[in-house]
Every structure is written in C-alpha cells, then in structure tokens.
Amino acid sequence: MSEAELAKTEQQPPASEPVIPPTAKPVSRGGGLAILALLVGAAGVAVAGWSLWQIRSLEARDQQQLSLVEDARGQAQSLQQREKKLTERLDQLPSAEELDERRRLLGNLQGDQQRLSQRLETVLGASRKDWRLAEAEHLLRLASLRLSALQDITSAKALVEAADDILRDQDDPAAFAAREQLSRSLEALRTTPQPDRTGLFLQLGALREQAAQLNPLAPAFEDKGGVLRNMAAEGDGGSWWAEWLEKLSHYFRIQFDADQNIKPLLAGQGLSQVRLALSLALEQAQWAALHGQTQVYRQSLKQAREVLDSQFNAENPESRALLARIDELATQPVEVKTPDLGASLEALQAYLQRSQRLAEPKAAKAAAEPEVDASQDPEAAPPVEGQGQ
C-alpha cells in the first residue's frame, strides 16, 4: 500500500459517524524532476570531462606534430646545405675536356718518370760497381799493411780472398789479369807458414811465473870425513889436536880435487835480483815473439839460460826443467818471409783505371739523354687549372 492509502485509512471516521468523502489532492512531481536534473547534470559533467580529455589529447598530438614538423624542417635545411656544398664541389670539378687533357699529361709524366728511373738505376749501378772495386783496392792495401807491419798471414789471406770475391761478383772479363795475380798471391799466402806468436807469448808468460817462484837447491852435507879426518887419523889418536880435528871434520869439508865449481847459496836480496833478471829476459823474449824479431828473441832466451846456468845448480829439478823449456822455445820460429802483394795491387789499380775510362762516356751520354727527350716531346705542356679554383 502506498503512503496515501495509509493516510486515508487512518483518517477514516468511525462507523457511527457519517462518512464524508474527502476531496482529492494532486500528486507532487518535484522529486522526479530533481532526479532527472541530477542525471542530466551528471551526464553534462561527464560530457564536459570527456570533451576536456579530448582537447588535451588533441593539444598533445598537435605538440608532437609540431616537433615532427620542426625536425623535418631542420633535416630539410641540412639537406639543402649539403646539396649546396655538393653543387659547389661539382662546380669546382674540371670539365670533360680538362679531364682528358690532364689524363694525357699524367700519362706523359709517368712515361718520363719511368725513363728517369731506368737511367737512375743505370747510373747507380755504375756507382755501386765503382764502390765495390774501391773496396777491393782498400782490402788489398790493408792486407799488404798487415803483412809488412805484423806479418799476419791469416788476416792477409782473408783480406785477399775478400778482394777476389768482389772481382768475381763483377763478372767482367776485363778483370782476368787482376784475378790471376790475386790467385798467385793467395797461393803464396797459403803455402807460407804462420808462426804461433800468441802461443809463444803465453808460454813465455807461464815461464815467467815459474821463474818468479824458482828457489835454489839447498846443499846436503855428507859426513865422509874428508881431509880433516885423514889428518886426525895420521896422529896417535890420544892428543887433543886429534880430537879437535875429529870433531871439526863433521862441520867442515876441504876438497882439493873438486871437479865442479862451487856456487854460492842464493838467499834474500840476491835471490830476488836473480829472479828479476830472469823475468826481464823472458819478458824481452815475449816482446820479440809478438813483433817477429828473431834475433832479439833468441838473444833474450840465451840471456835467460845464462842466468840459470850461472846462479842455479844443475841438480835443481826446477831450474833443469826451466832450461829444457827455454831450449825448446828457442827453436820455434817467430819470423817468416812474407810474400809481396805489390804486383796484385798494381794489376787491380790498372783494372780500376780502365773501368773508369770506359764508364765516363756512358755517364756523359746518360746525362745528355733527358735534355734531348725534353726538347723532342711536343705533347709536354703545363697542367690546366680546374674551374672554381
């Protein structure tokens, strides 16, 4: 039941009273209109919010499109600048006729460069040959100097072989005479013995060390009585004189028929002086061995032998071994007759002079050829400059 019907039931009078029919009142419509207005307002707010969201999204799209447009405009400007630069570069490039002219000039330049390179190689080849021949002459001079100053057969042979190798590399028939003379010098050097001067020097040095430690042999006294004991035996044996001679015979010995010279016993300063004299003699022998002085070498060894004979006993094993080594070294050669390399040097110099005389006309001709080619080249012209330069 509705509220109106309940109100009517409550307002009905009791049954005893007469029923007076009430007058009908109009129904109120304000609540529905309010609800409708509320709905319309909510719909309007929603529409307004949706419209505002659309406007904001449209503005964001417009901003994005504007940024894209600006980027495209910047790229367009950069492309325009690049196009402008490319256009300027294209304008600077030469034309087809100029390119053909420059290509022709480049071909001519390459041909001239190739001819000059060939001539330069020819000139340098001749110069290199001259250098090698001058080196061979220097080696031969050095070998001659080694022979005359030091008598060094081994070094001289190596130097002459090097000079012969240089002539062999030249492969020139005109060098036959020089090589023939060098072959003779090489054979002479190969057959010449090389004294071992370094070995002699070292051996004499070892003898010097032994001489510095050489000591005299201490004499051993044998108690055989001798003359004093014989004199004591001639007496009666009971006198004091006989007893005194008997005791004295144990400390002194008198020998009238000595078959050897009695040498004094060396000690102290005397022994040092003898060692020094022996060392100086051996040192002089070393110098003579290095410089190839045969006479000085043998004289020094003779002096050393005389010092040993005069100052040391023959029974001394050290002095006897030293004497044996000195006699053995005295027979060693320290000087040889070296071959003369003058003929080989003269033959090589003659070959060098002949080669120089033959090379002078060729060099003059090679120097004159570039001038002739330059005067006969009708296509030679200065390069043409490009446009825009």
Phi and psi in degrees as a GROMACS rama.xvg file:
@    title "Ramachandran Plot"
@    xaxis  label "Phi"
@    yaxis  label "Psi"
@TYPE xy
-88.0402  166.93  SER-2
-63.7693  -30.3705  GLU-3
-67.7121  -39.8376  ALA-4
-70.6001  -37.004  GLU-5
-62.6605  -42.7522  LEU-6
-61.0702  -39.0616  ALA-7
-65.8423  -38.2809  LYS-8
-67.1107  -39.3209  THR-9
-70.2762  -30.8706  GLU-10
-88.4486  -4.02703  GLN-11
-69.7511  136.83  GLN-12
-74.8578  163.297  PRO-13
-60.7296  167.635  PRO-14
-69.7735  -23.9511  ALA-15
-75.152  -23.6352  SER-16
-86.1108  151.56  GLU-17
-73.6589  140.472  PRO-18
-85.0921  120.653  VAL-19
-104.072  113.967  ILE-20
-62.4834  126.775  PRO-21
-73.5819  160.983  PRO-22
-84.6236  140.785  THR-23
-75.0467  131.661  ALA-24
-101.975  146.595  LYS-25
-72.1782  138.184  PRO-26
-68.3363  135.077  VAL-27
-79.9036  133.378  SER-28
-112.981  17.8149  ARG-29
-71.7125  -35.3951  GLY-30
-64.899  -42.7319  GLY-31
-66.2896  -37.5085  GLY-32
-66.1741  -36.6988  LEU-33
-64.9115  -41.7783  ALA-34
-63.9424  -41.7021  ILE-35
-63.6329  -39.9669  LEU-36
-66.4652  -37.0917  ALA-37
-64.19  -42.2711  LEU-38
-64.377  -41.5763  LEU-39
-64.0414  -39.4847  VAL-40
-64.7892  -41.8829  GLY-41
-62.7086  -41.0203  ALA-42
-64.7015  -37.8623  ALA-43
-65.2252  -41.7364  GLY-44
-62.4221  -42.0798  VAL-45
-62.8012  -44.4396  ALA-46
-62.5886  -39.981  VAL-47
-65.5951  -40.6098  ALA-48
-64.4987  -41.9913  GLY-49
-64.8157  -39.4058  TRP-50
-63.9824  -40.7958  SER-51
-64.6298  -38.8936  LEU-52
-65.3293  -39.5181  TRP-53
-63.3733  -40.5662  GLN-54
-64.4436  -42.047  ILE-55
-64.7923  -41.2608  ARG-56
-65.5901  -37.8283  SER-57
-64.5071  -40.4939  LEU-58
-63.389  -41.0099  GLU-59
-63.1256  -40.6999  ALA-60
-64.5639  -38.3681  ARG-61
-63.3662  -42.7274  ASP-62
-62.4117  -42.0451  GLN-63
-63.7138  -43.101  GLN-64
-64.5637  -36.4701  GLN-65
-64.1298  -41.813  LEU-66
-64.257  -38.5746  SER-67
-63.8339  -38.9971  LEU-68
-65.0853  -40.7104  VAL-69
-64.4519  -41.391  GLU-70
-62.9512  -43.9857  ASP-71
-62.4974  -37.5498  ALA-72
-66.0433  -40.729  ARG-73
-64.8331  -42.462  GLY-74
-62.2583  -37.7808  GLN-75
-64.4321  -41.065  ALA-76
-64.5618  -42.1663  GLN-77
-64.0483  -39.2844  SER-78
-64.0535  -36.6544  LEU-79
-65.1084  -41.3698  GLN-80
-63.9962  -43.5694  GLN-81
-61.5233  -42.1861  ARG-82
-62.3094  -36.7223  GLU-83
-66.3532  -43.4126  LYS-84
-64.2186  -43.1095  LYS-85
-61.7403  -37.9742  LEU-86
-64.0926  -41.9583  THR-87
-64.0147  -40.5704  GLU-88
-65.7089  -41.9976  ARG-89
-61.965  -35.5861  LEU-90
-67.5121  -30.6017  ASP-91
-76.8475  -21.4592  GLN-92
-66.0656  144.529  LEU-93
-72.0678  166.935  PRO-94
-80.1549  176.859  SER-95
-64.494  -38.2445  ALA-96
-64.8427  -41.7682  GLU-97
-65.2024  -39.2748  GLU-98
-61.9897  -42.0472  LEU-99
-62.8447  -40.7476  ASP-100
-65.6776  -43.5566  GLU-101
-67.497  -35.7805  ARG-102
-63.989  -39.2895  ARG-103
-65.8884  -42.9677  ARG-104
-64.7837  -37.542  LEU-105
-64.2959  -39.6182  LEU-106
-62.6364  -42.5327  GLY-107
-63.2258  -41.2882  ASN-108
-63.8879  -40.9558  LEU-109
-65.0286  -38.8321  GLN-110
-63.8752  -44.2873  GLY-111
-62.2373  -40.6373  ASP-112
-64.1424  -39.6684  GLN-113
-65.4825  -40.9523  GLN-114
-65.7474  -41.4524  ARG-115
-64.915  -36.741  LEU-116
-64.0883  -41.386  SER-117
-63.6036  -42.1187  GLN-118
-67.1932  -37.9552  ARG-119
-64.1178  -40.458  LEU-120
-63.2514  -36.9045  GLU-121
-64.8964  -44.8866  THR-122
-65.9573  -44.0984  VAL-123
-66.4583  -33.6897  LEU-124
-63.556  -41.1516  GLY-125
-65.6925  -40.4248  ALA-126
-65.0071  -41.3924  SER-127
-62.2787  -38.4988  ARG-128
-63.6245  -42.5298  LYS-129
-63.165  -39.4481  ASP-130
-63.2974  -42.4401  TRP-131
-65.6174  -39.223  ARG-132
-68.4157  -37.9063  LEU-133
-64.4645  -35.178  ALA-134
-64.8014  -40.8439  GLU-135
-61.838  -40.8192  ALA-136
-64.1605  -41.7738  GLU-137
-62.6968  -41.9317  HIS-138
-62.4433  -39.5232  LEU-139
-68.4154  -38.8777  LEU-140
-63.9607  -40.1517  ARG-141
-65.5314  -37.7022  LEU-142
-64.3289  -41.7406  ALA-143
-63.507  -37.388  SER-144
-67.9104  -40.1683  LEU-145
-63.5367  -35.8406  ARG-146
-70.7389  -43.716  LEU-147
-74.2532  -33.9013  SER-148
-90.3813  -44.4915  ALA-149
-116.23  -8.97805  LEU-150
54.4094  41.6326  GLN-151
-89.2925  95.6572  ASP-152
-69.2928  -41.0682  ILE-153
-64.1442  -48.5613  THR-154
-65.2489  -40.9494  SER-155
-62.9763  -39.8821  ALA-156
-64.2653  -42.0106  LYS-157
-64.0447  -38.7362  ALA-158
-67.9013  -41.2454  LEU-159
-66.6633  -38.4829  VAL-160
-63.1911  -38.8084  GLU-161
-64.2899  -40.8305  ALA-162
-64.2739  -38.7221  ALA-163
-67.2986  -35.4404  ASP-164
-64.1198  -36.9941  ASP-165
-64.7229  -44.2282  ILE-166
-65.2608  -34.7377  LEU-167
-67.2308  -36.9291  ARG-168
-68.3512  -24.1453  ASP-169
-67.5166  -28.7104  GLN-170
53.6566  49.7333  ASP-171
-116.43  120.815  ASP-172
-61.4017  -24.1061  PRO-173
-69.3373  -14.7683  ALA-174
-88.0024  12.5391  ALA-175
-64.5809  -43.5117  PHE-176
-65.1798  -41.3756  ALA-177
-66.381  -41.5632  ALA-178
-67.3497  -33.9515  ARG-179
-63.3877  -44.0722  GLU-180
-67.5469  -36.4947  GLN-181
-65.2047  -35.5514  LEU-182
-65.0271  -38.6151  SER-183
-64.7093  -42.5177  ARG-184
-63.8916  -38.8472  SER-185
-64.2338  -42.1613  LEU-186
-64.7324  -38.3164  GLU-187
-64.0188  -38.8177  ALA-188
-69.4005  -36.8683  LEU-189
-67.6223  -30.7549  ARG-190
-87.9683  -5.09306  THR-191
-88.2239  124.97  THR-192
-70.9547  145.993  PRO-193
-104.204  110.996  GLN-194
-67.6433  144.005  PRO-195
-85.5901  78.7211  ASP-196
-71.9836  -37.0005  ARG-197
-63.9253  -41.9586  THR-198
-62.815  -41.5227  GLY-199
-63.1893  -40.3828  LEU-200
-61.6219  -43.9602  PHE-201
-68.2448  -38.9601  LEU-202
-65.937  -40.1899  GLN-203
-66.7378  -33.7684  LEU-204
-63.2897  -39.6573  GLY-205
-65.1698  -36.951  ALA-206
-66.108  -34.4418  LEU-207
-62.4947  -40.8294  ARG-208
-64.4639  -39.1329  GLU-209
-67.0752  -37.6827  GLN-210
-66.2716  -32.2671  ALA-211
-67.7326  -20.9088  ALA-212
-107.912  10.9969  GLN-213
-74.1026  131.221  LEU-214
-121.233  146.623  ASN-215
-72.7534  155.144  PRO-216
-83.803  122.267  LEU-217
-70.9671  129.086  ALA-218
-70.2777  142.708  PRO-219
-104.222  122.991  ALA-220
-92.0136  125.115  PHE-221
-101.716  122.636  GLU-222
-80.4847  85.3477  ASP-223
-109.271  7.62781  LYS-224
86.0966  -73.6774  GLY-225
78.837  -146.854  GLY-226
-67.4193  -41.0782  VAL-227
-64.5279  -40.4077  LEU-228
-68.259  -34.0636  ARG-229
-66.261  -38.4042  ASN-230
-67.4001  -36.9928  MET-231
-68.9353  -32.2428  ALA-232
-73.4677  -24.9221  ALA-233
-70.8685  -24.501  GLU-234
-78.596  -173.435  GLY-235
-79.0733  -12.1477  ASP-236
85.715  -4.44095  GLY-237
-108.719  -10.6397  GLY-238
-83.3644  160.186  SER-239
-67.1321  -26.5831  TRP-240
-65.722  -42.045  TRP-241
-65.4285  -40.7636  ALA-242
-65.6325  -37.7529  GLU-243
-68.0652  -40.4904  TRP-244
-65.9626  -35.3777  LEU-245
-63.5241  -43.8496  GLU-246
-69.8029  -36.9612  LYS-247
-68.6348  -26.1946  LEU-248
-69.2028  -17.9186  SER-249
-79.2594  -15.0486  HIS-250
-114.008  -22.5412  TYR-251
-127.45  150.015  PHE-252
-134.712  128.329  ARG-253
-114.363  123.438  ILE-254
-128.099  116.258  GLN-255
-90.8523  -19.6829  PHE-256
-116.743  46.8086  ASP-257
-71.0913  130.705  ALA-258
-94.339  2.38249  ASP-259
-131.671  152.293  GLN-260
-76.514  132.176  ASN-261
-80.5305  121.763  ILE-262
-101.003  138.049  LYS-263
-66.5502  152.498  PRO-264
-81.6161  120.343  LEU-265
-81.1059  140.712  LEU-266
-164.294  151.044  ALA-267
66.82  -130.174  GLY-268
-65.5725  -36.2693  GLN-269
-61.8215  -41.8457  GLY-270
-66.4366  -38.3609  LEU-271
-64.1581  -40.8365  SER-272
-64.8604  -39.6008  GLN-273
-65.7037  -42.7905  VAL-274
-62.1385  -40.2642  ARG-275
-64.7134  -43.2742  LEU-276
-62.6067  -40.3435  ALA-277
-66.9618  -40.0614  LEU-278
-66.3188  -39.0813  SER-279
-65.7351  -39.0358  LEU-280
-63.9953  -43.1253  ALA-281
-68.473  -35.0588  LEU-282
-65.6283  -39.3339  GLU-283
-64.6986  -36.0009  GLN-284
-65.5289  -35.7984  ALA-285
-61.6678  -47.0929  GLN-286
-59.759  -43.697  TRP-287
-64.9817  -35.6724  ALA-288
-65.7883  -40.652  ALA-289
-68.075  -35.8747  LEU-290
-96.4225  4.78316  HIS-291
68.9504  33.7756  GLY-292
-99.1299  95.6146  GLN-293
-65.8621  -43.8509  THR-294
-63.664  -45.6633  GLN-295
-65.4164  -37.4706  VAL-296
-61.7134  -50.2105  TYR-297
-70.1061  -35.6383  ARG-298
-64.8049  -38.434  GLN-299
-66.6457  -42.4235  SER-300
-66.388  -32.8211  LEU-301
-65.6528  -40.9678  LYS-302
-62.9744  -40.9656  GLN-303
-63.3069  -38.5538  ALA-304
-67.2382  -39.6629  ARG-305
-64.1741  -38.2688  GLU-306
-62.7807  -43.1405  VAL-307
-65.4394  -41.3011  LEU-308
-67.3565  -35.8976  ASP-309
-86.1193  -22.9227  SER-310
-113.109  -15.7242  GLN-311
-125.547  147.034  PHE-312
-72.7254  150.407  ASN-313
-70.6325  -21.8799  ALA-314
-76.9475  -8.69338  GLU-315
-72.6303  117.43  ASN-316
-65.8192  -32.4945  PRO-317
-67.2176  -48.0776  GLU-318
-67.1317  -33.7679  SER-319
-66.948  -41.2828  ARG-320
-66.2169  -36.8674  ALA-321
-66.3934  -39.4412  LEU-322
-63.6392  -40.1525  LEU-323
-63.5597  -40.4927  ALA-324
-68.6099  -37.1578  ARG-325
-65.6758  -41.9347  ILE-326
-64.2145  -35.6022  ASP-327
-70.3774  -42.125  GLU-328
-70.9747  -25.4136  LEU-329
-66.0001  -23.4601  ALA-330
-85.5105  -8.25405  THR-331
-77.0289  137.501  GLN-332
-78.1609  140.27  PRO-333
-121.113  -4.05891  VAL-334
-138.265  137.449  GLU-335
-129.733  160.172  VAL-336
-89.8355  109.427  LYS-337
-83.0364  145.141  THR-338
-69.7969  155.593  PRO-339
-92.3782  127.299  ASP-340
-98.6976  12.68  LEU-341
-64.7316  -39.6645  GLY-342
-64.7932  -40.7451  ALA-343
-64.6555  -40.1216  SER-344
-65.917  -40.3936  LEU-345
-65.7066  -40.4382  GLU-346
-64.2429  -40.5897  ALA-347
-66.9256  -41.3326  LEU-348
-63.9729  -38.1455  GLN-349
-63.4042  -40.0939  ALA-350
-66.1557  -39.0023  TYR-351
-63.6643  -43.6125  LEU-352
-63.5922  -40.2043  GLN-353
-66.9034  -37.7732  ARG-354
-67.2524  -37.6133  SER-355
-67.1232  -39.1859  GLN-356
-64.7814  -35.2086  ARG-357
-76.1453  -27.9392  LEU-358
-82.9028  -21.23  ALA-359
-64.5156  -47.1235  GLU-360
-62.5632  -36.8772  PRO-361
-65.2323  -39.642  LYS-362
-66.7957  -40.492  ALA-363
-64.6993  -38.8501  ALA-364
-66.7671  -41.1076  LYS-365
-66.0103  -33.4708  ALA-366
-72.9058  -27.9232  ALA-367
-85.1563  -19.8331  ALA-368
-64.0779  -42.0739  GLU-369
-59.1423  -37.8839  PRO-370
-65.8592  -39.1815  GLU-371
-66.9349  -41.5442  VAL-372
-64.9011  -38.4883  ASP-373
-66.1851  -36.3217  ALA-374
-76.7129  -24.8906  SER-375
-95.8499  2.87768  GLN-376
-94.806  100.671  ASP-377
-77.0883  -17.7695  PRO-378
-87.1046  -5.5792  GLU-379
-69.5676  125.121  ALA-380
-152.343  154.616  ALA-381
-69.5175  149.812  PRO-382
-65.6244  146.722  PRO-383
-90.687  135.17  VAL-384
-78.9253  146.836  GLU-385
-77.3642  167.985  GLY-386
-75.7444  150.529  GLN-387
78.7522  1.05895  GLY-388
